[in-house]
Amino acid sequence: MSSRHPLNTTALTHFTDLSADLTAVSPQIKAEILAEALPYIRKFHGKTIVVKYGGNAMTEERLKHGFARDVILLKLVGMNPVVVHGGGPQIDSALKKIGKQGTFIQGMRITDEETMEVVEWVLGGEVQQDIVMLINHYGGQAVGLTGKDGGLIRARKMKMPDKENPGQFLDIGFVGEIDAINPAVVKALQDDAFIPIISPIGFGADGQAYNINADLVAGKIAEILRAEKLIMMTNIPGVMDKHGNLVTDLSAREIDEMFEDGTISGGMLPKISSALDAAKSGVNTVHIIDGRIEHSLLLEVLTEQAFGTMIRSH
C-alpha cells in the first residue's frame, strides 16, 4: 500500500467541483479512471469491508447520497460492505429537545437511563432507518440491525479508569464494553446480497441496553468478520501530528508515542485504539479518511491514491 501516492486534495476539490458536469471530462480520462479501478475490484472481490460511517458524511445531504451510492457500487462489484454508524450530533439535538446536555469523559458519552432511551431510538430508529432508506432508494438492499438482532452484540457495563485516582473507576452509566460478537446474522445477510447497517447498541445478559462507542463496534466487527479493510470516515483529513500535518502512515509504536504526549486525545482516542486493535487482530488494512470529501469511500477502495492515515500493527 505504501506505493500508493498521497492524494492531491487541490486537484480532488477541483475534480469534485467538476463532478456536477462530467461532460468536461474527456472519454479517455473516464476510461483510464475506470481501468484503474479494475485491479482493486479483482483484489477485493468477495472480501468484507467494514465502514465506520460518521461525521459530516452522515449529516450533509450531498455526502449522504454519495455514500449510499458508493456502498451499493462496492456491493455490486462483488465486495461485502458492512456499515457501522455513529450519531453523536443527532443524539445531542434529540437530548436538547428534552432539555438535556450531552457530557463526555475521555471521548465517551455519560449515559443515564433517560439518555439511554434517547440513544436507542435515535440510533436504532431514526439514524439507522435513514441510511437503510437511502441505500434502498438507490437500488441497494440494506437491512438495519442493532446488537439485539440475532444476538449480534453482547455487552457489559464499561468500567472507566479514573485518571485522577489510580485504581478507582468512574461510573458513566449505561455505556457498554463488548463481551462478544455473534456474526451469524451479518454473514447470512452478506451472503444473500444484503448490506448490513449496524447501530452500536449492545445488550447485557439481563436485557439491559448499552450505548457502545461506534468506533469500538466497527473495530470489533471487522476483527470478527476477518475483514480485508476497516475504513473510518471522520471530519478530519486523517491523523495529524503536533504541527497539524497529515500523517499518512502510522505504526503501533508511533501511536503509543502520540497517546503519551497528548497528540492524540479526546474523541480520537477510541477511534485510534479501535483501529490499532483491529490491525493487530488481523484486519489487513485500517484507514482513517476524510468523510467530508465526496465519494471518499470509493477513492480509498478503488484508486491508487492513498489518502487519510493508514494504520499498521507493526
ABEGO torsion letter per residue (X at the ends): XAABBBBBAAAAAAAAAAAABAAABBAAAAAAAAAAAAAAAAAABGBBBBBBBBEAAAABAAAAAAAAAAAAAAAAAGBBBBBBBBGAAAAAAAAAAAGBBBBBBGGBBBBBAAAAAAAAAAAABAAAAAAAAAAAAAGBBBBBBBAABGGABBBBBBBBBBAABBGBBBBAEBBBBBABBBAAAAAAAAAAGBBBBBBBBBBBAAGBBBBBBAAAAAAAAAAAAGBABBBBBBABAEBBBAAGBBBABBBAAAAAAAAAAGABBEAAAAAAAAAAAAAAAGBABBBBBBAABBGAAAAAAABABBBEBBBBAX
